[in-house]
């Protein structure tokens, strides 16, 4: 286990997200995945050791096997930047990427009925305005019961909560042709990723993708099919009608929900046991999906 990294400070223009520090290198961008973790729109005060490395290495795996145009150029630390990092803290947690124009929507694909989709369905018998059959249970698979995964875009916010919006709203902002392309690409990547994960004993219940325009092409950007952006469940003990055993950030959310934190004020630090268990879940997700031992 390596020293956790909450923040990086390289001498280049920087934009910070909830987890990533993004540096402008001129022709390319350098994305550094820190070990920060967020929940309920707050960044928690302590880090999950190696989390950034796991996210980077798992994204690298998916970019390589999905066969979809993407922004990744390299996961090696550039030589001039390595000189600024004598301790090797950046090793394994960087992506050098193409500069794409980010399309300002999260492209959410839901293959199972859980999270905000389940809450929405209980109130309206629909998810983000998409009607579903009556009588569905928590965590039901939508392929059998609703004809397939559903596409539910959301606004993309650097801070605060992403807002679910209709496909029509996205089409109004981006144009129908672009919106249709994003929907088709997102469903295609989800389907392929889900098939690969299922062979490894993991269900990808839902996920979110980000896309950008590079030249005349729409390419996949940011992270892809990680424990931060997806719900990963164990296939062997999947059972609709209850919450599932997960390999993702849901474990942290559930701990915080069980605590006395009001979710309206700065969050408390996670106990060491929760930090260790979260790291263990992320490592297991990486190793099961990639078939490789986590080596940092």
Backbone bond lengths (Angstrom), bond angles and torsions (degrees), N, CA, C in turn:
res aa  C-N    CA-C-N  psi(-1)  N-CA   C-N-CA  omega(-1)  CA-C   N-CA-C  phi
1 X - - - 1.473 - - 1.525 109.05 -
2 X 1.327 116.63 130.49 1.453 120.32 -176.14 1.523 111.26 -97.35
3 X 1.320 115.09 169.57 1.454 121.66 177.91 1.522 109.65 -62.60
4 X 1.330 118.91 127.41 1.476 120.06 -178.99 1.526 111.49 -69.49
5 X 1.322 115.76 146.80 1.462 122.94 -178.76 1.523 108.89 -116.48
6 X 1.319 116.54 116.07 1.461 120.77 177.85 1.523 112.41 -93.17
7 X 1.341 117.03 -25.69 1.453 120.03 -176.05 1.515 109.32 -157.93
8 X 1.326 116.14 149.02 1.458 120.98 173.35 1.525 108.89 -120.60
9 X 1.325 115.29 153.87 1.462 120.28 -178.89 1.524 109.21 -139.75
10 X 1.314 115.87 84.74 1.448 122.11 177.48 1.536 109.07 -98.44
11 X 1.344 117.96 153.39 1.476 120.94 -174.24 1.532 113.48 -81.45
12 X 1.326 115.55 54.66 1.462 122.34 177.65 1.525 107.62 -137.82
13 X 1.330 117.89 157.10 1.470 119.02 175.60 1.526 110.67 -54.31
14 X 1.330 116.49 131.75 1.473 120.94 -172.82 1.520 111.14 -126.52
15 X 1.328 113.90 140.76 1.465 121.54 169.02 1.514 107.64 -123.95
16 X 1.317 117.10 130.31 1.461 121.03 -177.56 1.519 111.66 -105.85
17 X 1.326 115.77 131.98 1.450 121.73 168.99 1.514 108.86 -101.12
18 X 1.326 116.21 -165.72 1.458 119.46 179.91 1.519 111.94 -67.14
19 X 1.335 116.92 -32.45 1.462 121.30 -177.36 1.523 111.62 -121.62
20 X 1.326 117.92 -35.15 1.460 121.71 -170.23 1.525 113.28 -104.35
21 X 1.337 114.61 142.49 1.453 122.66 169.06 1.525 106.65 -102.97
22 X 1.313 117.16 122.25 1.463 122.01 -174.19 1.528 109.30 -113.56
23 X 1.331 116.25 121.25 1.461 121.90 -176.46 1.530 110.32 -111.35
24 X 1.308 115.05 138.95 1.464 121.96 178.26 1.524 108.42 -90.53
25 X 1.337 116.49 112.75 1.455 121.87 179.86 1.524 112.54 -98.35
26 X 1.321 116.76 10.11 1.454 120.49 -178.57 1.510 111.47 100.63
27 X 1.344 116.69 -87.86 1.462 121.26 179.88 1.530 112.11 -78.51
28 X 1.326 116.05 -25.03 1.463 121.38 -176.37 1.532 109.79 -134.09
29 X 1.318 114.93 174.40 1.463 121.80 172.39 1.523 109.15 -114.10
30 X 1.328 115.64 149.30 1.456 121.90 171.78 1.525 107.58 -112.50
31 X 1.334 115.97 115.94 1.460 120.62 178.88 1.523 108.08 -103.78
32 X 1.331 115.83 121.07 1.456 122.09 179.19 1.525 108.26 -108.69
33 X 1.322 116.82 119.83 1.464 120.85 177.34 1.520 108.56 -88.60
34 X 1.322 115.85 112.56 1.463 120.56 177.94 1.532 109.32 -82.09
35 X 1.319 115.29 -176.43 1.462 120.27 178.06 1.529 111.72 -100.06
36 X 1.343 115.54 15.00 1.462 118.77 175.35 1.526 110.01 -63.54
37 X 1.325 115.34 150.58 1.458 119.85 173.94 1.518 108.30 -135.22
38 X 1.326 115.72 139.29 1.462 120.71 -179.34 1.515 109.64 -118.60
39 X 1.316 114.32 155.96 1.467 121.14 175.25 1.516 107.65 -158.01
40 X 1.319 115.85 139.83 1.466 122.04 179.41 1.530 110.99 52.57
41 X 1.343 115.61 38.86 1.461 123.47 175.22 1.529 114.05 70.72
42 X 1.320 117.15 13.71 1.458 121.69 174.42 1.530 109.78 -116.80
43 X 1.322 116.24 142.18 1.459 120.19 169.76 1.519 107.48 -86.12
44 X 1.318 116.39 124.97 1.464 120.59 -176.72 1.531 109.98 -74.06
45 X 1.336 117.21 152.77 1.472 119.24 -172.95 1.520 115.08 -71.79
46 X 1.320 118.44 -23.63 1.465 118.37 178.50 1.521 110.69 -114.38
47 X 1.318 115.44 163.97 1.460 122.03 -171.54 1.525 111.02 -104.72
48 X 1.342 114.48 165.26 1.462 121.84 172.94 1.536 106.61 -105.16
49 X 1.323 119.29 108.43 1.464 120.72 -175.27 1.528 112.25 -53.73
50 X 1.318 115.92 133.96 1.473 124.75 177.30 1.521 113.79 74.00
51 X 1.315 118.44 -0.59 1.467 119.79 -177.24 1.523 111.80 -56.95
52 X 1.323 117.64 -44.65 1.454 120.48 -179.77 1.514 112.90 -61.96
53 X 1.320 116.34 -37.42 1.460 120.29 177.87 1.532 110.68 -67.28
54 X 1.310 116.06 -40.04 1.471 119.47 179.55 1.530 109.79 -64.29
55 X 1.328 117.36 -44.69 1.462 120.28 179.49 1.527 111.03 -61.18
56 X 1.331 116.16 -42.99 1.469 120.25 -178.70 1.516 111.21 -66.56
57 X 1.331 116.92 -47.14 1.468 119.80 -176.87 1.525 111.47 -68.60
58 X 1.330 117.23 -34.66 1.467 119.09 178.13 1.532 110.58 -71.65
59 X 1.329 117.06 -39.33 1.467 119.30 175.30 1.520 110.63 -61.34
60 X 1.335 116.63 -42.42 1.472 120.28 177.73 1.524 110.41 -57.61
61 X 1.334 116.96 -45.17 1.468 121.24 177.96 1.524 110.66 -56.46
62 X 1.333 116.83 -48.67 1.465 120.29 -176.77 1.521 111.72 -67.94
63 X 1.329 117.43 -41.99 1.468 119.24 178.34 1.525 110.68 -57.70
64 X 1.322 116.41 -34.61 1.468 120.42 -177.69 1.522 112.62 -76.40
65 X 1.332 118.76 -33.90 1.464 119.86 -172.51 1.530 114.08 -98.66
66 X 1.329 117.89 -17.02 1.461 119.49 -174.92 1.519 113.39 -78.08
67 X 1.326 116.74 -24.29 1.457 119.44 177.27 1.520 113.74 70.06
68 X 1.337 117.22 30.61 1.459 121.06 178.81 1.525 108.43 -117.59
69 X 1.327 117.24 143.46 1.460 120.99 179.30 1.528 109.99 -58.42
70 X 1.329 116.83 132.79 1.459 121.06 -175.28 1.525 111.02 -145.94
71 X 1.315 115.44 178.73 1.470 120.20 -172.53 1.522 113.88 -91.96
72 X 1.313 119.30 -7.18 1.466 120.74 -171.60 1.526 112.17 -71.59
73 X 1.327 115.56 128.70 1.460 122.23 172.66 1.529 110.08 -104.70
74 X 1.336 116.66 -47.48 1.468 120.38 -176.05 1.520 109.70 -159.31
75 X 1.324 116.20 153.74 1.467 121.28 171.00 1.530 111.02 -111.60
76 X 1.327 116.64 13.28 1.459 121.16 175.63 1.533 109.71 -86.84
77 X 1.328 116.81 142.96 1.462 120.38 176.24 1.530 108.32 -71.93
78 X 1.339 118.55 122.64 1.466 120.03 178.44 1.528 111.37 -55.81
79 X 1.328 116.64 145.42 1.461 120.93 -173.63 1.517 112.77 -57.24
80 X 1.351 117.39 -42.47 1.466 118.78 -177.80 1.523 111.57 -67.15
81 X 1.338 117.27 -29.11 1.465 120.85 178.65 1.528 110.46 -81.54
82 X 1.325 116.95 -33.75 1.468 120.32 177.61 1.527 110.71 -59.35
83 X 1.345 116.92 -32.10 1.467 120.44 178.54 1.523 111.85 -65.39
84 X 1.342 115.96 -24.64 1.468 121.04 178.55 1.525 112.15 -86.54
85 X 1.320 116.26 -0.93 1.478 121.90 -173.12 1.529 109.72 -131.27
86 X 1.347 117.13 65.74 1.473 119.79 -175.06 1.521 113.91 -61.90
87 X 1.339 117.84 -25.27 1.466 120.63 179.42 1.529 112.75 -82.19
88 X 1.344 117.48 -7.52 1.456 120.04 -179.50 1.515 113.92 70.66
89 X 1.332 116.59 28.13 1.467 119.78 -177.14 1.524 112.41 -68.88
90 X 1.342 116.49 -24.07 1.465 119.63 -178.32 1.525 112.82 -84.55
91 X 1.308 117.33 -13.38 1.463 120.63 -175.80 1.528 110.88 -57.07
92 X 1.328 115.32 129.19 1.457 120.99 176.22 1.509 115.43 84.60
93 X 1.352 117.21 -5.39 1.464 118.50 -174.53 1.527 113.08 -122.74
94 X 1.349 117.45 15.41 1.461 119.22 -178.65 1.523 111.23 -117.58
95 X 1.322 114.76 149.90 1.460 122.18 169.06 1.526 107.84 -129.97
96 X 1.321 116.28 125.41 1.458 121.15 168.13 1.519 106.12 -89.85
97 X 1.342 116.06 123.97 1.465 119.15 -170.25 1.521 111.33 -132.94
98 X 1.332 114.12 159.78 1.454 121.32 174.07 1.524 109.75 -67.91
99 X 1.313 115.73 150.12 1.461 121.17 177.72 1.519 109.24 -85.92
100 X 1.295 116.26 97.82 1.465 120.93 178.16 1.530 109.06 -101.27
101 X 1.315 115.69 153.25 1.458 120.64 173.57 1.520 108.08 -83.00
102 X 1.322 116.00 112.43 1.458 120.86 -173.09 1.526 110.61 -66.76
103 X 1.325 116.46 131.70 1.463 121.79 173.26 1.527 107.44 -85.69
104 X 1.333 118.40 123.77 1.472 121.64 -162.78 1.525 115.63 -80.50
105 X 1.324 117.35 45.29 1.463 121.24 175.64 1.525 109.52 -138.35
106 X 1.330 115.67 139.82 1.460 120.89 167.33 1.521 106.93 -79.37
107 X 1.316 116.77 128.99 1.467 120.72 179.75 1.525 108.52 -99.36
108 X 1.312 115.41 94.81 1.464 121.86 -174.12 1.525 109.79 -91.40
109 X 1.324 115.94 131.46 1.464 121.70 174.62 1.526 107.46 -119.98
110 X 1.318 115.90 128.80 1.467 122.22 -178.02 1.528 108.86 -116.28
111 X 1.319 116.35 117.80 1.450 121.01 177.26 1.514 112.40 -100.30
112 X 1.333 115.93 -13.34 1.461 122.20 -178.17 1.529 108.10 -140.24
113 X 1.302 116.86 158.60 1.459 122.64 -173.14 1.533 110.10 -95.46
114 X 1.329 116.35 95.87 1.458 120.78 -177.72 1.526 109.24 -152.45
115 X 1.331 116.13 170.89 1.450 121.62 176.58 1.521 112.54 64.69
116 X 1.335 115.88 -139.28 1.465 119.97 -178.68 1.521 111.07 -65.17
117 X 1.357 117.10 -27.97 1.456 120.03 177.14 1.520 111.76 -65.00
118 X 1.326 117.19 -41.26 1.462 121.81 177.72 1.526 110.89 -65.30
119 X 1.332 117.18 -42.44 1.465 120.58 178.16 1.527 110.67 -62.99
120 X 1.326 115.38 -42.65 1.466 120.65 178.94 1.534 110.41 -61.99
121 X 1.324 116.11 -45.12 1.469 121.09 -178.18 1.532 111.06 -62.48
122 X 1.332 117.37 -40.49 1.462 120.51 -179.59 1.529 111.82 -61.31
123 X 1.325 115.92 -30.83 1.464 120.16 -177.55 1.524 112.87 -89.91
124 X 1.345 116.74 -32.92 1.471 119.20 -168.84 1.530 113.86 -127.79
125 X 1.324 118.12 -5.48 1.468 123.53 -172.31 1.540 110.92 57.28
126 X 1.313 114.52 29.85 1.459 122.04 177.56 1.522 108.04 -147.86
127 X 1.334 116.17 162.01 1.459 121.50 173.82 1.518 107.51 -123.70
128 X 1.331 115.01 116.36 1.463 120.78 -178.51 1.535 111.24 52.80
129 X 1.332 115.13 38.76 1.460 120.24 177.72 1.518 114.77 85.44
130 X 1.326 118.00 -4.03 1.470 121.57 178.57 1.527 108.04 -91.11
131 X 1.342 119.55 113.11 1.466 120.76 -177.13 1.520 111.28 -68.55
132 X 1.318 115.59 141.94 1.463 122.56 178.69 1.524 109.40 -125.61
133 X 1.340 117.57 161.06 1.471 119.75 179.71 1.527 111.87 -60.93
134 X 1.315 115.86 155.22 1.460 120.97 177.27 1.526 109.98 -72.81
135 X 1.325 115.28 156.59 1.451 121.05 171.05 1.513 116.26 81.01
136 X 1.321 119.17 13.34 1.461 120.59 178.29 1.527 110.76 -72.01
137 X 1.317 116.36 149.21 1.455 122.77 179.52 1.520 110.04 -103.03
138 X 1.337 115.19 160.88 1.459 120.50 174.63 1.532 109.80 -54.73
139 X 1.325 116.12 132.66 1.467 123.90 177.37 1.531 113.81 71.72
140 X 1.328 119.03 12.85 1.463 120.49 174.14 1.524 110.21 -59.61
141 X 1.336 115.19 146.28 1.461 121.23 178.17 1.529 109.39 -83.09
142 X 1.313 116.60 126.05 1.459 120.83 -173.60 1.516 113.04 -79.80
143 X 1.308 118.40 -16.18 1.466 120.36 178.00 1.519 110.03 -59.74
144 X 1.331 116.41 -48.75 1.458 120.10 -179.03 1.524 113.02 -76.22
145 X 1.322 117.12 -32.73 1.457 120.37 -167.13 1.522 114.48 -104.06
146 X 1.325 117.14 -16.12 1.462 119.04 -178.15 1.524 111.83 -135.81
147 X 1.318 116.61 13.78 1.461 119.53 175.39 1.506 115.09 86.60
148 X 1.323 118.01 -0.83 1.455 120.05 178.42 1.504 112.09 141.70
149 X 1.330 118.13 175.87 1.464 121.20 175.66 1.523 110.61 -60.23
150 X 1.319 116.48 155.51 1.462 120.60 179.42 1.531 109.76 -116.76
151 X 1.319 115.00 149.12 1.458 122.90 -177.09 1.515 108.64 -105.29
152 X 1.335 117.21 119.71 1.462 121.17 -175.78 1.528 108.98 -133.52
153 X 1.324 118.44 91.87 1.460 120.77 -176.93 1.526 112.51 -67.10
154 X 1.316 114.02 161.27 1.465 121.10 176.30 1.520 108.57 -142.10
155 X 1.317 115.85 153.19 1.459 119.02 174.23 1.512 108.56 -66.28
156 X 1.317 116.52 151.02 1.458 121.83 -178.42 1.522 108.82 -102.22
157 X 1.339 116.05 116.31 1.456 120.96 -178.70 1.525 109.73 -119.47
158 X 1.354 116.36 132.55 1.462 120.09 176.87 1.522 111.14 -70.23
159 X 1.326 116.50 -32.42 1.459 120.66 176.15 1.526 106.80 -137.39
160 X 1.327 115.26 154.62 1.453 117.97 -176.01 1.513 111.27 82.60
161 X 1.309 115.46 -173.03 1.459 121.38 -169.94 1.519 111.34 -95.08
162 X 1.347 116.11 131.04 1.458 120.36 172.83 1.532 108.06 -64.69
163 X 1.328 116.33 140.43 1.467 120.81 -176.41 1.525 110.34 -106.98
164 X 1.326 116.21 124.65 1.459 120.10 175.48 1.531 109.65 -63.27
165 X 1.341 115.04 135.08 1.466 119.88 179.11 1.524 108.34 -134.04
166 X 1.298 116.03 167.41 1.459 120.81 179.68 1.525 110.32 -79.12
167 X 1.331 115.11 159.15 1.459 119.91 173.62 1.531 109.91 -60.51
168 X 1.314 116.50 -36.07 1.461 120.97 -179.70 1.527 111.11 -63.24
169 X 1.337 116.26 -36.93 1.479 119.60 176.92 1.529 109.82 -65.19
170 X 1.314 117.99 -43.40 1.453 120.94 178.87 1.528 110.57 -63.35
171 X 1.337 116.05 -42.29 1.469 120.38 179.42 1.529 110.75 -64.42
172 X 1.327 116.50 -35.38 1.459 120.36 178.75 1.525 110.98 -64.95
173 X 1.337 116.14 -38.64 1.462 120.60 -177.69 1.527 112.57 -78.66
174 X 1.330 117.29 -38.74 1.460 121.27 -171.57 1.524 113.79 -105.46
175 X 1.331 116.77 -15.83 1.459 120.93 -172.43 1.519 109.56 98.27
176 X 1.324 117.16 144.00 1.465 121.56 -174.15 1.529 111.68 -63.32
177 X 1.321 117.88 -39.45 1.463 120.02 -178.11 1.523 111.33 -62.60
178 X 1.325 116.93 -45.83 1.462 120.70 178.94 1.524 110.80 -65.40
179 X 1.334 116.82 -42.71 1.465 120.51 -179.55 1.525 110.69 -62.20
180 X 1.318 117.59 -43.25 1.465 120.52 177.99 1.523 111.41 -63.15
181 X 1.327 116.72 -38.70 1.460 119.91 179.08 1.526 111.14 -66.01
182 X 1.322 116.86 -42.08 1.467 120.43 178.05 1.530 110.98 -62.42
183 X 1.309 116.54 -43.03 1.465 120.45 179.56 1.527 110.29 -62.64
184 X 1.325 116.83 -48.18 1.464 120.68 -177.90 1.522 111.26 -63.73
185 X 1.324 117.16 -43.97 1.465 120.64 -179.81 1.532 110.58 -64.95
186 X 1.327 116.89 -42.73 1.468 120.57 -178.20 1.528 111.18 -63.74
187 X 1.331 117.10 -45.12 1.465 120.52 178.62 1.527 110.83 -64.49
188 X 1.319 116.63 -38.55 1.470 120.77 179.85 1.526 110.91 -64.44
189 X 1.343 117.25 -46.64 1.468 120.36 -179.24 1.525 110.34 -66.14
190 X 1.337 116.74 -41.35 1.469 119.49 177.76 1.523 111.46 -60.05
191 X 1.324 117.01 -45.14 1.464 120.59 -178.41 1.527 111.11 -61.94
192 X 1.336 116.71 -45.36 1.463 119.38 -179.31 1.520 111.05 -66.82
193 X 1.344 116.45 -44.49 1.456 119.70 178.56 1.513 112.17 -61.68
194 X 1.334 116.17 -39.74 1.471 120.58 -179.68 1.528 111.37 -64.43
195 X 1.332 116.41 -39.61 1.467 119.85 178.72 1.529 111.18 -64.23
196 X 1.324 116.54 -42.37 1.467 120.66 178.73 1.524 110.08 -64.84
197 X 1.331 117.09 -45.96 1.462 121.07 -177.90 1.524 111.52 -64.91
198 X 1.316 116.87 -38.49 1.469 120.87 -178.60 1.523 110.84 -61.60
199 X 1.337 116.30 -35.71 1.464 120.25 176.63 1.528 111.86 -65.80
200 X 1.343 116.42 -20.75 1.470 121.56 179.10 1.529 111.69 -98.32
201 X 1.356 116.42 7.09 1.459 119.63 177.71 1.515 114.61 84.57
202 X 1.348 117.17 16.76 1.466 120.78 -179.27 1.524 109.98 -122.74
203 X 1.316 115.56 133.43 1.462 122.97 172.65 1.527 108.05 -93.16
204 X 1.327 117.20 129.26 1.461 120.62 169.20 1.525 106.38 -94.99
205 X 1.312 115.36 101.17 1.468 119.94 -173.50 1.519 111.68 -71.13
206 X 1.310 116.17 -43.30 1.464 121.13 176.25 1.516 107.85 -159.46
207 X 1.309 115.73 166.60 1.458 120.27 -178.51 1.504 109.56 -161.45
208 X 1.317 116.05 169.66 1.468 120.31 173.70 1.526 108.69 -132.00
209 X 1.317 114.82 139.80 1.456 122.15 178.37 1.514 109.59 -115.92
210 X 1.339 114.32 154.64 1.458 120.62 170.20 1.518 107.99 -121.87
211 X 1.315 114.89 142.00 1.459 121.62 -178.36 1.512 109.48 -128.30
212 X 1.333 115.63 154.13 1.451 121.13 177.19 1.517 110.07 -141.48
213 X 1.313 115.15 162.37 1.461 119.83 178.76 1.525 109.04 -100.99
214 X 1.334 115.47 123.26 1.464 122.00 177.98 1.522 107.06 -122.80
215 X 1.334 115.79 107.04 1.456 119.07 -171.53 1.517 109.41 64.53
216 X 1.315 116.58 -127.49 1.466 121.37 -179.90 1.529 112.44 -94.87
217 X 1.336 117.07 6.77 1.465 120.47 -171.73 1.519 110.97 -115.70
218 X 1.332 116.14 144.13 1.463 121.45 171.38 1.522 107.84 -93.53
219 X 1.330 116.37 123.12 1.466 121.03 -175.87 1.522 110.69 -122.52
220 X 1.319 115.31 155.47 1.462 122.85 178.84 1.529 109.00 -77.43
221 X 1.331 116.95 131.60 1.466 120.97 -176.50 1.533 110.19 -129.46
222 X 1.332 114.93 179.44 1.461 123.95 176.77 1.531 109.69 64.99
223 X 1.311 118.85 -138.46 1.459 122.39 177.42 1.524 108.79 -98.79
224 X 1.338 115.89 167.84 1.465 118.10 -179.91 1.525 109.88 -146.97
225 X 1.334 116.01 127.03 1.467 124.40 174.83 1.521 112.32 50.77
226 X 1.344 115.53 53.35 1.458 121.97 177.17 1.534 110.07 -108.67
227 X 1.350 117.78 169.45 1.472 119.87 176.77 1.519 113.60 -66.10
228 X 1.336 118.10 -15.26 1.468 120.46 175.54 1.525 111.75 -83.04
229 X 1.330 117.27 -30.29 1.464 120.84 -172.75 1.524 112.89 -106.92
230 X 1.333 117.48 -0.84 1.468 121.46 -172.07 1.518 110.50 -141.65
231 X 1.317 115.44 161.12 1.474 121.08 167.39 1.522 107.54 -101.04
232 X 1.314 116.59 121.44 1.466 123.14 177.56 1.525 108.60 -110.47
233 X 1.328 116.03 124.25 1.460 120.85 178.29 1.524 110.23 -119.62
234 X 1.321 115.17 156.49 1.461 120.92 175.46 1.523 109.46 -78.02
235 X 1.327 116.44 123.55 1.459 120.95 -179.94 1.519 111.34 -65.30
236 X 1.327 117.09 -34.93 1.462 120.51 -171.87 1.525 113.28 -68.60
237 X 1.333 117.65 -27.18 1.474 117.27 178.63 1.526 112.45 -120.80
238 X 1.348 115.90 24.86 1.466 120.10 175.57 1.528 110.24 -65.28
239 X 1.313 114.93 131.02 1.471 121.15 178.66 1.521 108.92 -150.53
240 X 1.345 118.17 113.29 1.469 120.01 178.55 1.531 111.05 -60.62
241 X 1.324 114.68 156.70 1.457 120.05 177.91 1.512 114.03 98.92
242 X 1.308 118.03 1.35 1.469 122.27 179.08 1.522 109.19 -154.80
243 X 1.341 115.54 169.51 1.453 119.75 171.21 1.523 109.19 -67.37
244 X 1.333 116.15 152.97 1.457 121.03 -176.21 1.530 111.18 -107.24
245 X 1.326 115.31 156.24 1.468 120.32 171.37 1.524 107.73 -69.83
246 X 1.325 116.54 128.54 1.457 119.58 -170.17 1.524 112.28 -123.04
247 X 1.335 114.60 161.40 1.462 122.85 175.58 1.530 108.30 -120.40
248 X 1.306 117.95 51.08 1.459 119.99 -172.81 1.519 109.73 -152.85
249 X 1.338 115.22 -167.37 1.461 122.02 -174.58 1.525 113.24 -69.91
250 X 1.328 117.60 -10.43 1.462 120.20 -178.91 1.522 111.49 -58.72
251 X 1.322 116.96 -31.47 1.471 121.28 178.50 1.528 110.54 -57.89
252 X 1.336 116.72 -42.06 1.468 120.81 179.18 1.524 109.98 -69.12
253 X 1.330 117.20 -42.66 1.468 119.93 178.60 1.530 110.92 -58.43
254 X 1.329 116.00 -43.86 1.465 119.37 -177.93 1.523 111.32 -65.63
255 X 1.339 116.63 -37.84 1.467 118.64 176.28 1.527 110.13 -61.47
256 X 1.338 116.63 -46.58 1.462 119.96 -177.53 1.524 111.17 -64.85
257 X 1.332 117.26 -36.20 1.461 120.13 177.21 1.529 111.65 -64.56
258 X 1.323 116.27 -30.60 1.471 120.40 -179.28 1.527 112.27 -83.70
259 X 1.331 116.79 -10.35 1.463 121.06 -178.56 1.529 109.96 -87.12
260 X 1.316 116.00 -178.57 1.469 120.98 -179.77 1.530 112.20 -89.92
261 X 1.318 117.66 2.24 1.468 120.78 -178.91 1.526 110.15 -64.33
262 X 1.332 116.76 135.68 1.470 121.09 -174.82 1.533 113.79 -87.07
263 X 1.331 118.09 -4.89 1.468 123.61 -179.31 1.531 113.09 61.43
264 X 1.325 115.77 18.15 1.468 121.98 176.24 1.521 111.38 -121.58
265 X 1.316 116.89 -0.98 1.464 122.24 -176.10 1.529 108.26 -136.01
266 X 1.323 118.53 167.19 1.469 119.63 179.74 1.526 111.27 -50.76
267 X 1.331 117.07 133.94 1.459 120.23 -174.11 1.534 112.85 -75.03
268 X 1.323 116.10 155.98 1.467 119.92 176.63 1.525 110.58 -77.42
269 X 1.319 115.70 162.62 1.463 120.29 173.46 1.524 109.35 -68.56
270 X 1.318 115.88 147.15 1.463 120.38 176.15 1.511 110.09 -75.96
271 X 1.337 118.91 141.43 1.463 120.70 173.98 1.530 110.97 -62.34
272 X 1.321 116.32 154.08 1.462 120.96 -179.23 1.525 111.63 -55.89
273 X 1.332 117.19 -36.20 1.465 120.34 -177.60 1.532 111.00 -67.03
274 X 1.330 117.33 -36.30 1.467 121.17 178.62 1.529 109.97 -71.85
275 X 1.330 116.83 -39.57 1.468 120.82 176.26 1.531 110.09 -59.54
276 X 1.334 116.27 -47.96 1.471 120.49 -177.41 1.525 111.11 -64.73
277 X 1.335 117.24 -41.68 1.463 120.40 -179.02 1.534 110.67 -68.40
278 X 1.332 116.67 -37.20 1.473 119.77 178.14 1.519 109.84 -63.90
279 X 1.328 117.11 -46.01 1.459 120.00 177.70 1.530 110.54 -58.74
280 X 1.302 116.09 -42.39 1.472 120.79 -179.95 1.537 111.01 -60.19
281 X 1.329 117.05 -41.54 1.463 120.60 179.62 1.531 111.01 -66.27
282 X 1.324 116.85 -41.90 1.470 120.31 179.63 1.526 110.65 -64.76
283 X 1.325 116.47 -43.04 1.473 119.99 178.73 1.526 109.91 -62.22
284 X 1.325 117.24 -43.38 1.464 120.00 -179.58 1.526 110.99 -62.80
285 X 1.328 117.10 -41.41 1.467 120.12 177.71 1.522 109.87 -59.52
286 X 1.326 117.44 -46.56 1.468 120.64 -179.73 1.523 110.91 -61.21
287 X 1.320 116.64 -48.07 1.462 119.65 -174.22 1.516 111.88 -68.52
288 X 1.332 117.51 -38.24 1.464 119.54 179.49 1.524 111.23 -69.21
289 X 1.319 116.91 -40.74 1.458 119.70 -176.69 1.530 112.29 -75.42
290 X 1.319 116.46 -43.98 1.469 119.76 -175.35 1.519 113.04 -84.38
291 X 1.350 116.49 -21.22 1.465 119.64 -174.48 1.506 113.18 73.13
292 X 1.335 117.43 12.84 1.458 122.31 -178.54 1.523 110.18 -118.82
293 X 1.330 115.31 149.65 1.457 121.01 175.77 1.519 109.53 -75.16
294 X 1.331 117.25 134.77 1.460 119.39 176.82 1.509 109.05 -70.94
295 X 1.328 116.90 120.73 1.468 119.84 -166.28 1.496 117.62 -113.69
296 X 1.324 119.15 22.96 1.466 119.46 -179.78 1.518 109.90 -107.76
